[in-house]
């Protein structure tokens, strides 16, 4: 009789335990929309597309910015580097951060190569023609425009500072606006996506 009671208890745990597990609550805003499969030039001068990375089963984290940015872009890239450091090594190998320049006039592949990997060695900078960048920005609902500024470079660029997380099934799963860019919490979201 005792064995039967133990068996029933074990069976109940087996059936109901999964439903008792706490569901992951994403810190980022859940967007869950198809991602535009752009093709741009990387910091090595090669043509690459978003799907080149997702086909490898990688989660792709995208940020639009420019190398002459005085504050927002370095902050975002530092945050993303910290996010990577919060992941385990095997998890980091499944995450690709892409920095898409909204300043193709100045951000050549060689400029990007000297800037983007400085924050984290595996980060990749992407550029293209004005029309290519405009098209990608439009698809991702990214706003950017030149503004006159007190900069040695001659101008600054106002731009959207959202971080996008694209899953291997080519969906923009999560969005992180500047107030939501916490490296520890972003890493938790990424960890969950890698397991699911």
Steps between C-alpha positions, in 0.01 A plus 500: 500500500787735589666423163178584316468833685864586412440409137188721482692789660787456252255485208323818616833683526596382154173624349460829687858614569559661156187714537619617843827636364515879498459639149777735389388862498698688237664820613507633143187597312365195316462598132492164319492629140685375189851641460604657171788299351737781403827464309778743597881529500685388812819645650708261286339631181287186448133492408303336782132454571307461823410143403872411474500515881152365578561195278781411742239490777624830647301763680586833337501822702483814285575862581492793257755773565815669373864516601515878555214478753613674820290314757201279407688253277801442727257451790290248307805306378646495853163368626499229233859402587396471864198290394735262318719470809190402700448199272683168527764432235287248307211752502724783374594282201133497400453879511608748231491875561472714185560876499335655192635843411254779418799708383632312194665820378764476774463143625697300247578133572850594625359766736250247637775240540699740717197589712242222547721206618663737751190450717491120459711287262211318330291812428459574129449841339289532184473777244370551148389763252271782616207323329580162657519651849182700442315183395617295803421788738150533354433126537607515867313827561825679585502879479824687429599843368807721483516796735753780527712454808807629675695198386844478344343267244264777388160346569316271739215260432179470700388138490280237659692323779298178526670159524336221295521127577446272200448126556621224261148474352550857366266671745570827681412350835595780741561875504701690761451875508776701679328484840477120468865435415613306807781254411411252775129489414567488126734205559221318688265549203769372261569197722131412496476537121802278451338225711155522342 
